[in-house]
């Protein structure tokens, strides 16, 4: 999560989100939250590896069985990625219609094609 969110902070600086909290856009806020959660998870993982390393040295004669991550972890990652895909950006909005009054030269083009809003 940390490595996903950290480059997105810089990418989302270029997007035009409405600001909500602390003069940050929705994407920026979610990236900061994901980075904090990612740091906490990395710290937990490091602590777990330290404890497992100590336990395996103490019981070197017994075999260690790796059961893999619990089921909730891949489900949490999949839901996080799916949630991030639902955040609206300029790619999913009719940019010239929405921002044309603020930017007078903004017209429809290959980058900003007209979006049919009747198909909702």
DSSP file (Angstrom, degrees, kcal/mol; ACC not computed):
  #  RESIDUE AA STRUCTURE BP1 BP2  ACC     N-H-->O    O-->H-N    N-H-->O    O-->H-N    TCO  KAPPA ALPHA  PHI   PSI    X-CA   Y-CA   Z-CA
    1    1 A X     >        0   0    0      0, 0.0     4,-2.4     0, 0.0     5,-0.2   0.000 360.0 360.0 360.0 -40.1    0.0    0.0    0.0
    2    2 A X  H  >  +     0   0    0      1,-0.2     4,-2.4     2,-0.2    33,-0.1   0.939 360.0  46.2 -62.7 -46.5    2.8    2.4    0.8
    3    3 A X  H  > S+     0   0    0      1,-0.2     4,-0.6     2,-0.2    -1,-0.2   0.721 113.4  50.7 -73.4 -19.7    4.6    1.9   -2.5
    4    4 A X  H  > S+     0   0    0      2,-0.1     4,-0.7     1,-0.1    -1,-0.2   0.889 116.0  40.1 -77.6 -42.4    1.3    2.2   -4.4
    5    5 A X  H  X S+     0   0    0     -4,-2.4     4,-1.3     1,-0.2    -2,-0.2   0.814 101.7  69.1 -80.1 -31.4    0.3    5.5   -2.7
    6    6 A X  H  X S+     0   0    0     -4,-2.4     4,-0.6     1,-0.2     3,-0.4   0.906 105.2  38.5 -63.4 -44.1    3.7    7.3   -2.5
    7    7 A X  H  X S+     0   0    0     -4,-0.6     4,-1.7     1,-0.2     3,-0.5   0.817 109.2  64.3 -73.2 -25.2    4.1    7.9   -6.3
    8    8 A X  H  X S+     0   0    0     -4,-0.7     4,-3.0     1,-0.2    -1,-0.2   0.787  89.9  66.7 -66.9 -25.3    0.3    8.7   -6.6
    9    9 A X  H  X S+     0   0    0     -4,-1.3     4,-0.5    -3,-0.4    -1,-0.2   0.929 106.4  41.0 -59.1 -43.4    0.8   11.7   -4.4
   10   10 A X  H  < S+     0   0    0     -4,-0.6     3,-0.5    -3,-0.5     4,-0.4   0.858 114.5  51.9 -73.8 -34.9    2.9   13.4   -7.1
   11   11 A X  H >< S+     0   0    0     -4,-1.7     3,-1.5     1,-0.2     4,-0.3   0.913 106.8  53.5 -65.5 -42.1    0.6   12.1   -9.9
   12   12 A X  H 3< S+     0   0    0     -4,-3.0     3,-0.5     1,-0.3     5,-0.3   0.622  92.0  73.2 -73.0 -11.5   -2.5   13.6   -8.1
   13   13 A X  T 3< S+     0   0    0     -4,-0.5    -1,-0.3    -3,-0.5    -2,-0.2   0.791  97.6  50.8 -65.8 -26.0   -0.9   17.0   -7.9
   14   14 A X  S <  S+     0   0    0     -3,-1.5    -1,-0.2    -4,-0.4    -2,-0.2   0.578  95.7  88.5 -88.0 -11.2   -1.5   17.2  -11.6
   15   15 A X  S    S-     0   0    0     -3,-0.5     2,-0.9    -4,-0.3    10,-0.1  -0.514  77.9-127.3 -87.2 157.4   -5.2   16.3  -11.4
   16   16 A X        +     0   0    0     -2,-0.2     2,-0.3     9,-0.0    -3,-0.1  -0.731  42.2 163.2-107.2  82.5   -7.9   18.8  -10.8
   17   17 A X        -     0   0    0     -2,-0.9     2,-0.3    -5,-0.3    72,-0.0  -0.692  44.5-108.8 -93.5 149.6   -9.9   17.5   -7.8
   18   18 A X        -     0   0    0     -2,-0.3     8,-0.7     1,-0.1     2,-0.3  -0.601  40.7-119.7 -69.8 141.0  -12.2   19.6   -5.7
   19   19 A X  E     +A   25   0A   0     -2,-0.3     6,-0.2     6,-0.2     3,-0.1  -0.648  44.6 155.6 -88.2 141.3  -10.6   20.2   -2.4
   20   20 A X  E     +     0   0A   0      4,-2.4     2,-0.5     1,-0.3     3,-0.2   0.657  57.5  37.3-125.5 -60.8  -12.4   19.0    0.8
   21   21 A X  E >  S-A   24   0A   0      3,-0.8     3,-2.3     1,-0.2    -1,-0.3  -0.882 127.8 -17.2-110.1 128.4  -10.1   18.4    3.7
   22   22 A X  T 3  S-     0   0    0     -2,-0.5    -1,-0.2     1,-0.3     3,-0.1   0.805 120.4 -63.4  53.0  34.7   -7.1   20.6    4.6
   23   23 A X  T 3  S+     0   0    0      1,-0.2     2,-0.3    -3,-0.2    -1,-0.3   0.775 108.7 127.8  59.6  29.2   -7.1   22.0    1.1
   24   24 A X  E <   -A   21   0A   0     -3,-2.3    -4,-2.4     1,-0.0    -3,-0.8  -0.871  59.2-119.6-112.1 148.1   -6.4   18.6   -0.3
   25   25 A X  E  >  -A   19   0A   0     -2,-0.3     4,-2.4    -6,-0.2     5,-0.2  -0.289  32.9-101.8 -76.1 169.7   -8.2   16.8   -3.0
   26   26 A X  H  > S+     0   0    0     -8,-0.7     4,-2.5     1,-0.2     5,-0.2   0.915 122.5  50.3 -59.1 -44.9  -10.0   13.4   -2.5
   27   27 A X  H  > S+     0   0    0      1,-0.2     4,-2.3     2,-0.2    -1,-0.2   0.906 110.1  49.5 -61.9 -42.6   -7.1   11.6   -4.2
   28   28 A X  H  > S+     0   0    0      2,-0.2     4,-2.3     1,-0.2    -1,-0.2   0.917 111.0  49.9 -63.1 -42.9   -4.5   13.3   -2.1
   29   29 A X  H  X S+     0   0    0     -4,-2.4     4,-2.2     1,-0.2    -2,-0.2   0.931 112.3  46.8 -62.1 -45.6   -6.3   12.5    1.1
   30   30 A X  H  X S+     0   0    0     -4,-2.5     4,-2.7     1,-0.2    -1,-0.2   0.874 110.6  53.3 -65.5 -36.2   -6.7    8.8    0.2
   31   31 A X  H  X S+     0   0    0     -4,-2.3     4,-2.4     2,-0.2    -1,-0.2   0.908 109.2  48.3 -64.8 -40.9   -3.1    8.6   -0.8
   32   32 A X  H  X S+     0   0    0     -4,-2.3     4,-2.2     2,-0.2    -2,-0.2   0.917 112.5  48.6 -65.2 -42.2   -2.0   10.0    2.6
   33   33 A X  H  X S+     0   0    0     -4,-2.2     4,-2.6     1,-0.2     5,-0.2   0.921 112.1  49.3 -62.8 -43.4   -4.3    7.5    4.4
   34   34 A X  H  X S+     0   0    0     -4,-2.7     4,-2.6     1,-0.2    -2,-0.2   0.887 109.8  51.7 -64.1 -37.8   -2.9    4.6    2.3
   35   35 A X  H  X S+     0   0    0     -4,-2.4     4,-2.4     2,-0.2    -1,-0.2   0.914 110.7  47.8 -65.0 -41.3    0.7    5.7    3.0
   36   36 A X  H  X S+     0   0    0     -4,-2.2     4,-2.2     2,-0.2    -2,-0.2   0.939 114.1  46.1 -64.4 -46.3    0.0    5.8    6.8
   37   37 A X  H  X S+     0   0    0     -4,-2.6     4,-2.6     1,-0.2    -2,-0.2   0.901 112.2  52.7 -62.0 -40.0   -1.7    2.4    6.7
   38   38 A X  H  X S+     0   0    0     -4,-2.6     4,-2.6     2,-0.2    -2,-0.2   0.895 108.2  49.5 -62.7 -41.2    1.2    1.0    4.5
   39   39 A X  H  X S+     0   0    0     -4,-2.4     4,-2.4     2,-0.2    -1,-0.2   0.910 111.5  49.6 -64.3 -41.2    3.8    2.3    7.0
   40   40 A X  H  X S+     0   0    0     -4,-2.2     4,-2.4     2,-0.2    -2,-0.2   0.926 112.5  47.4 -63.0 -44.0    1.9    0.6    9.9
   41   41 A X  H  X S+     0   0    0     -4,-2.6     4,-2.5     2,-0.2    -2,-0.2   0.892 111.2  50.8 -65.6 -39.2    1.7   -2.7    7.9
   42   42 A X  H  X S+     0   0    0     -4,-2.6     4,-2.4     2,-0.2    -1,-0.2   0.905 110.9  49.2 -64.1 -40.1    5.4   -2.5    7.0
   43   43 A X  H  X S+     0   0    0     -4,-2.4     4,-2.3     2,-0.2    -2,-0.2   0.907 111.6  48.9 -64.8 -41.4    6.3   -2.0   10.7
   44   44 A X  H  X S+     0   0    0     -4,-2.4     4,-2.7     2,-0.2    -2,-0.2   0.907 111.2  50.3 -63.3 -41.4    4.0   -4.9   11.7
   45   45 A X  H  X S+     0   0    0     -4,-2.5     4,-2.6     2,-0.2    -2,-0.2   0.916 110.5  48.9 -63.7 -42.9    5.6   -7.1    9.1
   46   46 A X  H  X S+     0   0    0     -4,-2.4     4,-2.0     2,-0.2    -1,-0.2   0.909 112.7  47.9 -63.9 -41.4    9.1   -6.2   10.2
   47   47 A X  H  X S+     0   0    0     -4,-2.3     4,-2.3     2,-0.2    -2,-0.2   0.906 111.4  50.7 -64.9 -41.0    8.2   -6.9   13.8
   48   48 A X  H  X S+     0   0    0     -4,-2.7     4,-2.8     1,-0.2     5,-0.2   0.921 110.2  49.2 -63.0 -43.7    6.6  -10.3   12.8
   49   49 A X  H  X S+     0   0    0     -4,-2.6     4,-2.4     1,-0.2    -1,-0.2   0.878 110.4  51.4 -64.5 -36.7    9.7  -11.3   10.9
   50   50 A X  H  X S+     0   0    0     -4,-2.0     4,-1.9     2,-0.2    -1,-0.2   0.918 113.2  44.5 -65.1 -42.8   11.9  -10.4   13.9
   51   51 A X  H  X S+     0   0    0     -4,-2.3     4,-2.5     2,-0.2    -2,-0.2   0.894 114.1  48.9 -69.0 -39.9    9.7  -12.5   16.3
   52   52 A X  H  X S+     0   0    0     -4,-2.8     4,-2.6     2,-0.2     5,-0.2   0.894 110.3  52.2 -66.8 -39.1    9.6  -15.4   13.8
   53   53 A X  H  X S+     0   0    0     -4,-2.4     4,-1.5    -5,-0.2    -1,-0.2   0.906 111.7  46.1 -62.3 -41.3   13.4  -15.2   13.4
   54   54 A X  H  X S+     0   0    0     -4,-1.9     4,-1.8     2,-0.2    -2,-0.2   0.916 113.8  48.4 -66.8 -43.5   13.9  -15.4   17.1
   55   55 A X  H  X S+     0   0    0     -4,-2.5     4,-2.0     1,-0.2    -2,-0.2   0.878 110.0  51.6 -66.2 -37.3   11.4  -18.2   17.6
   56   56 A X  H  < S+     0   0    0     -4,-2.6    -1,-0.2     1,-0.2    -2,-0.2   0.834 108.8  51.0 -70.8 -30.0   13.0  -20.2   14.8
   57   57 A X  H >< S+     0   0    0     -4,-1.5     3,-0.7    -5,-0.2    -1,-0.2   0.872 111.0  48.9 -70.7 -35.3   16.4  -19.9   16.3
   58   58 A X  H 3< S+     0   0    0     -4,-1.8     2,-0.2     1,-0.3    -2,-0.2   0.861 123.2  31.5 -72.0 -34.8   15.0  -21.1   19.7
   59   59 A X  T >< S+     0   0    0     -4,-2.0     3,-0.8     1,-0.1    -1,-0.3  -0.510  71.7 149.7-119.7  62.0   13.3  -24.1   18.1
   60   60 A X  T <   +     0   0    0     -3,-0.7    -1,-0.1     1,-0.2     4,-0.1   0.721  68.1  61.1 -68.6 -21.3   15.7  -24.9   15.2
   61   61 A X  T 3  S+     0   0    0     -3,-0.2     2,-0.3    -4,-0.1    -1,-0.2   0.759  90.0  78.0 -79.8 -23.3   14.8  -28.6   15.4
   62   62 A X  S <  S-     0   0    0     -3,-0.8     2,-0.1    -6,-0.1    -3,-0.1  -0.697  86.8-116.9 -88.8 137.0   11.1  -28.2   14.6
   63   63 A X        -     0   0    0     -2,-0.3     2,-0.5     1,-0.1    -2,-0.1  -0.433  22.6-131.4 -71.6 145.0   10.1  -27.6   11.0
   64   64 A X        -     0   0    0     -2,-0.1     2,-0.6    -4,-0.1    -1,-0.1  -0.861  15.2-153.9 -99.3 125.3    8.3  -24.3   10.2
   65   65 A X        -     0   0    0     -2,-0.5     2,-0.8     2,-0.0    -2,-0.0  -0.882   4.8-150.4-102.0 121.2    5.1  -24.6    8.2
   66   66 A X        +     0   0    0     -2,-0.6     3,-0.1     1,-0.1    -2,-0.0  -0.817  16.2 179.0 -93.5 111.6    4.3  -21.5    6.1
   67   67 A X        -     0   0    0     -2,-0.8    -1,-0.1     1,-0.3     2,-0.0   0.497  38.1-129.1 -89.0  -4.9    0.5  -21.2    5.7
   68   68 A X        -     0   0    0      2,-0.0    -1,-0.3     3,-0.0     3,-0.1  -0.224  48.8 -30.6  81.9-178.0    0.6  -18.0    3.7
   69   69 A X  S    S-     0   0    0      1,-0.1     5,-0.0    -3,-0.1    -3,-0.0  -0.365  72.5 -99.3 -72.7 152.5   -1.3  -14.9    4.5
   70   70 A X    >>  -     0   0    0      1,-0.1     3,-1.2    -2,-0.1     4,-0.7  -0.302  38.1-106.1 -64.6 158.8   -4.7  -15.1    6.1
   71   71 A X  H 3> S+     0   0    0      1,-0.3     4,-1.4     2,-0.2     5,-0.2   0.800 114.6  63.2 -59.7 -32.7   -7.7  -14.8    3.7
   72   72 A X  H 3> S+     0   0    0      1,-0.2     4,-2.5     2,-0.2    -1,-0.3   0.792  93.2  64.1 -67.3 -26.6   -8.6  -11.3    4.8
   73   73 A X  H <> S+     0   0    0     -3,-1.2     4,-2.2     2,-0.2    -1,-0.2   0.957 105.4  40.0 -67.4 -51.2   -5.3   -9.8    3.5
   74   74 A X  H  X S+     0   0    0     -4,-0.7     4,-2.5     1,-0.2    -1,-0.2   0.875 116.9  52.3 -64.8 -32.5   -5.8  -10.5   -0.2
   75   75 A X  H  X S+     0   0    0     -4,-1.4     4,-2.3     2,-0.2    -2,-0.2   0.898 109.1  49.3 -66.9 -39.2   -9.4   -9.6    0.1
   76   76 A X  H  X S+     0   0    0     -4,-2.5     4,-2.1     2,-0.2    -2,-0.2   0.906 112.1  48.4 -65.6 -41.0   -8.5   -6.3    1.7
   77   77 A X  H  X S+     0   0    0     -4,-2.2     4,-2.5     2,-0.2     5,-0.2   0.925 111.9  48.9 -64.6 -44.3   -5.9   -5.6   -1.0
   78   78 A X  H  X S+     0   0    0     -4,-2.5     4,-2.3     1,-0.2    -2,-0.2   0.905 112.6  47.5 -63.3 -41.3   -8.4   -6.4   -3.8
   79   79 A X  H  X S+     0   0    0     -4,-2.3     4,-2.3     2,-0.2    -1,-0.2   0.868 110.9  52.2 -69.5 -34.1  -11.1   -4.2   -2.2
   80   80 A X  H  X S+     0   0    0     -4,-2.1     4,-2.1     2,-0.2    -2,-0.2   0.934 111.7  45.6 -64.7 -45.7   -8.6   -1.3   -1.8
   81   81 A X  H  X S+     0   0    0     -4,-2.5     4,-1.3     1,-0.2    -2,-0.2   0.896 113.2  50.0 -65.0 -39.8   -7.6   -1.5   -5.5
   82   82 A X  H  X S+     0   0    0     -4,-2.3     4,-0.6    -5,-0.2    -1,-0.2   0.893 109.6  51.8 -65.1 -38.8  -11.2   -1.7   -6.6
   83   83 A X  H >< S+     0   0    0     -4,-2.3     3,-1.2     1,-0.2     4,-0.3   0.905 106.3  53.8 -63.4 -41.8  -12.0    1.3   -4.4
   84   84 A X  H >< S+     0   0    0     -4,-2.1     3,-1.0     1,-0.3    -1,-0.2   0.815 102.4  58.9 -64.3 -29.5   -9.2    3.4   -6.0
   85   85 A X  H 3< S+     0   0    0     -4,-1.3    -1,-0.3     1,-0.2    -2,-0.2   0.682  99.1  58.9 -73.0 -16.2  -10.5    2.6   -9.5
   86   86 A X  T << S+     0   0    0     -3,-1.2     2,-0.5    -4,-0.6    -1,-0.2   0.502  75.4 110.2 -91.6  -3.5  -13.9    4.2   -8.6
   87   87 A X  S <  S-     0   0    0     -3,-1.0     2,-0.1    -4,-0.3    -3,-0.0  -0.591  74.2-123.0 -71.8 122.0  -12.4    7.7   -7.8
   88   88 A X        +     0   0    0     -2,-0.5     2,-0.2     2,-0.1    -2,-0.1  -0.388  39.2 169.3 -68.0 142.2  -13.5   10.0  -10.5
   89   89 A X    >   -     0   0    0     -2,-0.1     3,-1.6   -72,-0.0     4,-0.2  -0.760  54.3 -80.4-136.3-175.3  -10.7   11.8  -12.4
   90   90 A X  G >  S+     0   0    0      1,-0.3     3,-0.7    -2,-0.2     5,-0.3   0.731 124.4  65.3 -63.6 -20.8  -10.5   13.9  -15.6
   91   91 A X  G 3  S+     0   0    0      1,-0.2    -1,-0.3     3,-0.1    -3,-0.1   0.712 107.4  40.0 -73.9 -18.8  -10.5   10.7  -17.6
   92   92 A X  G <  S+     0   0    0     -3,-1.6     2,-0.3     2,-0.0    -1,-0.2   0.255 107.1  75.0-113.2  11.8  -14.1    9.9  -16.5
   93   93 A X  S <  S-     0   0    0     -3,-0.7     2,-1.6    -4,-0.2     3,-0.2  -0.862  86.9-109.8-123.1 157.4  -15.5   13.4  -16.6
   94   94 A X     >  -     0   0    0     -2,-0.3     4,-2.3     1,-0.2     5,-0.2  -0.677  42.5-176.3 -82.4  87.4  -16.7   15.8  -19.4
   95   95 A X  H  > S+     0   0    0     -2,-1.6     4,-3.2    -5,-0.3     5,-0.3   0.899  73.3  49.0 -61.5 -49.3  -13.7   18.1  -18.9
   96   96 A X  H  > S+     0   0    0      1,-0.2     4,-1.3     2,-0.2    -1,-0.2   0.896 115.1  46.1 -61.0 -37.0  -14.6   20.9  -21.4
   97   97 A X  H  4 S+     0   0    0      2,-0.2     4,-0.2     1,-0.2    -1,-0.2   0.885 119.2  41.0 -70.0 -36.6  -18.2   21.1  -20.1
   98   98 A X  H  < S+     0   0    0     -4,-2.3    -2,-0.2     1,-0.2     3,-0.2   0.895 130.8  22.5 -79.1 -40.8  -17.1   21.1  -16.5
   99   99 A X  H  X S+     0   0    0     -4,-3.2     4,-2.0    -5,-0.2     3,-0.4   0.333  90.5 103.3-111.5   6.3  -14.0   23.4  -16.7
  100  100 A X  T  < S+     0   0    0     -4,-1.3     6,-0.2    -5,-0.3    -1,-0.1   0.808  79.7  54.2 -62.3 -31.5  -14.7   25.4  -19.9
  101  101 A X  T  4 S+     0   0    0     -4,-0.2     3,-0.3     1,-0.2    -1,-0.2   0.860 112.8  42.7 -72.4 -33.4  -15.9   28.5  -18.0
  102  102 A X  T  4 S+     0   0    0     -3,-0.4     2,-0.5     1,-0.3    -2,-0.2   0.798 123.6  38.0 -78.8 -28.9  -12.6   28.7  -16.0
  103  103 A X  S >< S-     0   0    0     -4,-2.0     3,-2.0    -7,-0.1    -1,-0.3  -0.834  72.7-169.1-124.8  90.9  -10.4   27.8  -19.0
  104  104 A X  T 3  S+     0   0    0     -2,-0.5    -1,-0.1     1,-0.3    -4,-0.1   0.740  82.3  53.5 -57.6 -29.7  -11.9   29.6  -22.1
  105  105 A X  T 3  S+     0   0    0      2,-0.0     2,-0.5     0, 0.0    -1,-0.3   0.436  77.8 119.0 -87.1   2.7   -9.7   27.8  -24.7
  106  106 A X    <   +     0   0    0     -3,-2.0     2,-0.3    -6,-0.2    -3,-0.1  -0.566  37.8 163.0 -76.0 119.2  -10.6   24.3  -23.6
  107  107 A X        -     0   0    0     -2,-0.5     5,-0.2     1,-0.0     2,-0.1  -0.834  45.0 -80.3-130.4 167.3  -12.4   22.4  -26.4
  108  108 A X        +     0   0    0     -2,-0.3     2,-0.2     3,-0.1     5,-0.2  -0.458  61.4 147.7 -67.8 140.5  -13.2   18.8  -27.2
  109  109 A X        -     0   0    0      3,-1.4     5,-0.0    -2,-0.1    -1,-0.0  -0.812  64.8 -74.0-152.9-169.9  -10.2   16.9  -28.6
  110  110 A X  S    S+     0   0    0     -2,-0.2     3,-0.5     1,-0.2    -2,-0.0   0.851 132.9  47.9 -66.3 -32.8   -8.7   13.4  -28.7
  111  111 A X  S    S+     0   0    0      1,-0.3     2,-0.5    -3,-0.0    -1,-0.2   0.902 124.9  29.3 -73.8 -40.0   -7.6   13.9  -25.2
  112  112 A X  S    S+     0   0    0     -5,-0.2    -3,-1.4   -18,-0.1    -1,-0.3  -0.709  82.4 179.2-120.9  78.8  -11.0   15.2  -24.0
  113  113 A X        -     0   0    0     -2,-0.5   -18,-0.2    -3,-0.5     2,-0.1  -0.357  41.7 -87.3 -75.6 159.9  -13.6   13.6  -26.2
  114  114 A X        -     0   0    0    -20,-0.1     2,-0.5   -19,-0.1    -1,-0.1  -0.453  43.2-143.1 -64.5 138.1  -17.3   14.3  -25.6
  115  115 A X        -     0   0    0     -2,-0.1     2,-1.0    -3,-0.1   -21,-0.1  -0.908   9.1-131.0-108.1 128.8  -18.8   11.9  -23.0
  116  116 A X    >   -     0   0    0     -2,-0.5     3,-0.8     1,-0.2    -2,-0.0  -0.674  24.6-177.6 -78.4 104.9  -22.4   10.7  -23.5
  117  117 A X  T 3   +     0   0    0     -2,-1.0     3,-0.2     1,-0.2    -1,-0.2   0.488  68.8  78.7 -84.7  -2.1  -23.9   11.3  -20.1
  118  118 A X  T 3  S+     0   0    0      1,-0.2     2,-1.0     2,-0.1    -1,-0.2   0.631  77.3  76.2 -79.6 -11.4  -27.3    9.8  -21.0
  119  119 A X    <         0   0    0     -3,-0.8    -1,-0.2     1,-0.2    -3,-0.1  -0.439 360.0 360.0 -95.8  59.2  -25.9    6.3  -20.5
  120  120 A X              0   0    0     -2,-1.0    -1,-0.2    -3,-0.2    -2,-0.1   0.383 360.0 360.0-113.5 360.0  -25.9    6.2  -16.7
